[in-house]
Amino acid sequence: MSIENPENDKKINPAEIETQKEEEIWESFKNTESKENIKNIFESILEKLVMEDYKYYLEETEFGVAVKRTDNNETIYFTDVEAEIETLYEAVAKGRVD
């Protein structure tokens, strides 16, 4: 399975995502208007990280914030992007993450 990058039509193999930094992954998608595409990419990252026993914590603020931390409380992902937060909430509702 691969994921389309709408900016340059490059296919991204989810197995390669772990070698990229979050900023690099999201930089190529920040200009897209395709909310569904962003959610699909985020879900593949979420699934991979959950399988590796990382934990996501949802922290609500005025704008909405999602933080992913390791068990030793190290922040390794932080977002206030609506599509990403929505995907996390859906995953939590389905019991996929803490």
N, C-alpha and C positions, 0 to 999 in steps of 0.2 A: 504494500500500500504506500502511496506517496501523496504528498500534499502539494497543491498548486500555489505558487507565489504569483499573485496577480500583477506584480510590478514588472517582472521579467519572464514570466512563464516558466521559471525554473522549477523542477520537481524537487521536493525535499523528502528524503527518506527519514522517517521518524527515528530509525536506529542511529542516524547521524546527529540527532539533536543533542544528545548528551555531551558531545564534544564542543558544542557552541555555548557561548555565554548568553544569558537571557537577553541582554541588550542587543546582541547581534541578531538573535532570532527575531525580536520584535521590531528592530530598526527597519527591516525589509518589508514589514507589514503595516507600519504606522500610517501610511498614506492611503490605504485601501478603504473603500466604502463598503466592502463586503463583510458585514458583521458575522455572517455564517462561516465564512472562511476563517476569520480570526478565531471563532469558537472551536472550529474543527482542529486547528493547530493547537490551541490551548488544551483541548481535551486530550490530544495525543501526548502532549508534554505532561499533563496531569496524570494520565494513566501510567506513563513510564515512571514518574517520580513516586507515585503511590506504591507501585510494585517494588520500588527500591526502599520502601519503608520510611520515606520522608513524611512529614506531617504538615498539613495545611491548617492554619488557624484563620478564621475570619474575624476581622476587627472592624466594627462599624464606626464611622465618624460621620460628620455632616455630608461628606462626599462619597463615603463608602471606600473601604480599604481592605485588601486581602493580603495577608502576609503568610509566606510559607517558611517554616523553620525546621531545622533538624531537631532531633531529640535533645541535643545539648543547647537548644534555644538560639542557635546561630541563624540569623536571618539570611536566607539565600534567594528569596524572591519577594518582591514587593510590587504591588500594582494598585492603581486607582482607575484603571481602564474598565469602563462599564461592562463590556462584553466578557472580559476575563472574570470579573467579580460574579457576574450572572452565571457563568459556567461553573464556578466554584460552588455557588449556592445550590445549583441544580445537582451537582455531584454529591454534596453533603446531604441533600434531601433524599438522594437515592442510596445513601449509606456507603458511598464509595470512599469517603475520607472522613477524618475526625473533624 
